[in-house]
Amino acid sequence: VITIRDMVRAQLMLVDHFGIEKLFCVLGGSMGGMQVLEWAASYPERVFSALPIATGARHSSQNIAFHEVGRQAVMADPEWHGGKYFEYGKRPEKGLAVARMAAHITYLSEAALHRKFGRNLQDREALTFGFDADFQIESYLRHQGMTFVDRFDANT
């Protein structure tokens, strides 16, 4: 397991390698924001300013739960092959897309999702009661999931 502290230690080694004594500003969002907090807590003498964005010092139980759902979605994909999917020439794209969809639900509050999407239908006048994306939120989540798989490795 690699922790946020491990990541920051590796970054510190890189900063030291380049001979940088003090960072003017460390900033990041989400997990990057957690790294910002670690920089400020562990190496305050090396950081002039810190800007953590959309982050917390630790995950809530709900964050942990959604991350577990995401991991299970990836591992349930038949193309997962215990994480050795490159040996089989395929990637667990369906599971990774579902994981990203679940994660996106956590990026906005219920109120924000309602303001943005409500119960608005996507390109139709009435519900189809099928498996297509009837609602805008469904279409949005599917889009986020499918565009994510092209730029992300399931083992990370």
C-alpha positions, -999 to +999 in steps of 0.1 A: +000+000+000+013+034-009+001+062+014-002+099+009+028+103+031+048+080+009+038+100-022+050+133-005+083+116+006+089+107-030+081+142-041+105+155-015+133+134-029+126+148-064+126+184-050+159+177-032+174+161-063+168+194-081+182+214-053+150+232-045+151+244-009+116+259-006+085+256-026+066+288-031+032+271-033+020+236-031-015+231-045-037+203-055-073+190-055-089+159-042-061+134-035-036+161-046-051+182-019-044+155+007-008+157-005-008+194+000-019+189+036+008+163+041+035+187+027+023+215+051+021+192+081+054+172+076+076+198+059+063+233+069+098+247+066+099+237+029+065+252+020+058+290+018+021+285+010-004+257+006-037+256-013-056+224-007-087+222-029-118+200-026-101+177-001-100+166+035-074+153+059-089+118+057-116+100+039-151+097+055-167+064+059-189+072+028-157+079+007-142+046+018-175+029+009-176+044-026-140+036-032-147+000-023-176-001-047-153+012-074-126-014-067-152-042-066-166-030-100-132-032-116-124-066-101-158-080-111-151-072-148-143-104-166-113-087-182-097-079-148-077-112-147-064-105-112-049-073-124-028-090-151-051-079-180-023-066-202-012-102-205-046-109-221-046-079-244-077-064-229-086-040-201-114-040-176-131-011-193-167-018-182-157-022-145-135+009-146-164+029-162-188+018-135-162+027-108-158+062-123-196+066-124-198+058-087-170+082-079-187+110-098-217+107-076-195+117-047-181+148-064-214+167-060-238+169-032-274+156-037-285+193-038-259+201-065-269+171-085-305+182-083-298+217-094-277+206-123-298+177-135-330+174-115-352+147-131-347+161-166-350+137-194-322+133-219-333+140-255-368+126-251-403+136-242-411+105-220-395+077-202-387+047-223-387+022-194-358+005-212-321+003-206-312+035-224-303+066-204-337+083-199-324+110-175-297+136-180-279+123-149-277+088-164-263+101-197-238+123-178-225+094-156-222+071-186-202+097-205-179+103-176-174+065-172-166+059-209-143+088-214-123+079-183-113+044-194-092+058-223-069+078-200-067+058-168-052+024-159-073+002-137-043-009-116-037+026-104 
